[in-house]
Amino acid sequence: MVLSDCYSLANEQSGHARLGDPRRTRRLVSLTSSLAQHAGLSIVKSSHFTAQVEGAYRLIRNPSVSP
């Protein structure tokens, strides 16, 4: 999938999530876009930078974020 398509899909699906802080929503869109672009890979393998991996895991562990 093309990067812009992945971002558009991620933003459409996750961009309106109410996670208590707009930075969390941006992180969620970024994470889902990256995972869509690299379908089947882990968070670690689909991320380009260590900071992306750390941010993704902080988002997942955050008690303010739930499915």
Secondary structure as UniProt FT lines:
FT   HELIX           3..14
FT   TURN            15..16
FT   HELIX           22..37
FT   TURN            38..40
FT   HELIX           43..46
FT   HELIX           50..61
FT   TURN            63..64
//
